[in-house]
Amino acid sequence: MNRDQAEGKWKEFNAKVKQHWGDLTDDEVKKAEGNIDELSAKIQQRYGESKEEVSRKLEEYKNH
């Protein structure tokens, strides 16, 4: 996978995340760029969802 493909995949992933967790700001998602753990923690804080549920959803979005 080249750099353009990786960036495109990350943008697609970000769009799915923001669609599901609509209260996340672009800045919050951008700040976590490439760091799934940081993004997961932010989602857990904001929405009160379990770590397992957030991780499962993020993996789903990452692999599709």
Residue frames relative to the residue before (quaternion, step in Angstrom):
aa qw qx qy qz dx dy dz
M 1.0000 0.0000 0.0000 0.0000 0.00 0.00 0.00
N 0.2965 -0.7632 0.5450 0.1804 3.56 -0.81 0.97
R 0.7413 -0.4345 0.2843 0.4253 3.55 -1.33 0.19
D 0.6473 0.5234 -0.3216 0.4513 3.61 0.96 -0.84
Q 0.6510 0.5066 -0.3128 0.4708 3.57 1.00 -0.83
A 0.6507 0.5156 -0.3139 0.4607 3.58 0.97 -0.86
E 0.6586 0.4965 -0.3099 0.4730 3.60 0.94 -0.84
G 0.6413 0.5210 -0.3208 0.4630 3.59 1.00 -0.79
K 0.6485 0.5114 -0.3114 0.4700 3.56 0.99 -0.85
W 0.6459 0.5107 -0.3226 0.4668 3.60 0.99 -0.83
K 0.6490 0.5122 -0.3225 0.4609 3.62 0.95 -0.81
E 0.6371 0.5173 -0.3193 0.4738 3.58 1.02 -0.80
F 0.6339 0.5282 -0.3100 0.4723 3.56 1.01 -0.88
N 0.6550 0.5171 -0.3069 0.4576 3.59 0.91 -0.94
A 0.6425 0.5268 -0.3248 0.4519 3.57 0.94 -0.84
K 0.6564 0.5036 -0.3094 0.4688 3.59 0.96 -0.83
V 0.6391 0.5249 -0.3202 0.4621 3.56 0.99 -0.87
K 0.7020 0.4614 -0.2775 0.4661 3.59 0.81 -0.97
Q 0.6098 0.5387 -0.3565 0.4591 3.58 1.12 -0.57
H 0.7066 0.4528 -0.2650 0.4749 3.59 0.94 -0.89
W 0.7759 0.2000 -0.0908 0.5914 3.58 0.93 -0.94
G 0.1485 -0.8840 0.4406 0.0484 3.53 0.54 1.28
D 0.6371 0.5431 -0.3412 0.4275 3.61 1.15 -0.39
L 0.5108 0.6230 -0.4379 0.3990 3.59 1.23 -0.13
T 0.3546 -0.7340 0.5363 0.2188 3.56 -0.94 0.85
D 0.6476 -0.4978 0.4006 0.4151 3.54 -1.29 0.35
D 0.6377 0.5436 -0.3228 0.4399 3.58 1.02 -0.83
E 0.6536 0.5143 -0.3193 0.4542 3.59 0.95 -0.84
V 0.6744 0.4766 -0.2934 0.4817 3.55 0.94 -0.87
K 0.6560 0.5140 -0.3081 0.4588 3.58 0.96 -0.86
K 0.6245 0.5536 -0.3295 0.4415 3.58 1.03 -0.83
A 0.7076 0.4421 -0.2448 0.4939 3.58 1.06 -0.77
E 0.2460 0.8351 -0.4766 0.1224 3.57 1.32 -0.09
G 0.8495 0.0890 -0.1184 0.5064 3.51 -0.61 1.22
N 0.6937 0.4408 -0.2741 0.4993 3.60 1.20 -0.25
I 0.2570 -0.8126 0.5099 0.1165 3.54 0.01 1.35
D 0.6308 0.5453 -0.3396 0.4353 3.61 1.01 -0.78
E 0.6563 0.5019 -0.3090 0.4712 3.58 0.97 -0.84
L 0.6488 0.5084 -0.3083 0.4749 3.56 0.99 -0.85
S 0.6361 0.5362 -0.3157 0.4563 3.57 0.98 -0.86
A 0.6575 0.5095 -0.3069 0.4625 3.58 0.93 -0.89
K 0.6414 0.5215 -0.3201 0.4628 3.60 0.98 -0.83
I 0.6538 0.5026 -0.3078 0.4746 3.60 0.97 -0.86
Q 0.6411 0.5264 -0.3241 0.4549 3.59 0.95 -0.85
Q 0.6480 0.5158 -0.3088 0.4676 3.58 0.96 -0.87
R 0.7277 0.4735 -0.2457 0.4312 3.53 0.76 -1.09
Y 0.8184 0.2878 -0.1112 0.4849 3.57 0.88 -0.96
G 0.4025 -0.7421 0.4578 0.2790 3.60 1.23 -0.22
E 0.4074 0.7026 -0.4828 0.3275 3.57 1.19 0.49
S 0.5796 -0.5914 0.4295 0.3603 3.56 -1.20 0.52
K 0.6319 -0.5396 0.4066 0.3798 3.52 -1.24 0.56
E 0.6492 0.5363 -0.3111 0.4406 3.57 0.97 -0.86
E 0.6688 0.4991 -0.2985 0.4632 3.57 0.92 -0.92
V 0.6614 0.4934 -0.3074 0.4739 3.58 0.90 -0.89
S 0.6575 0.5168 -0.3102 0.4521 3.59 0.90 -0.90
R 0.6409 0.5286 -0.3182 0.4566 3.56 0.98 -0.87
K 0.6777 0.4948 -0.2837 0.4641 3.56 0.90 -0.97
L 0.6609 0.5032 -0.3122 0.4610 3.60 0.92 -0.88
E 0.6310 0.5208 -0.3327 0.4690 3.60 1.00 -0.78
E 0.6251 0.5452 -0.3244 0.4547 3.55 1.00 -0.87
Y 0.6922 0.4684 -0.2704 0.4778 3.57 0.88 -0.95
K 0.6470 0.5360 -0.3182 0.4392 3.57 1.01 -0.78
N 0.7493 0.4195 -0.2128 0.4662 3.57 1.00 -0.82
H 0.6970 0.4312 -0.2929 0.4925 3.61 1.20 0.02
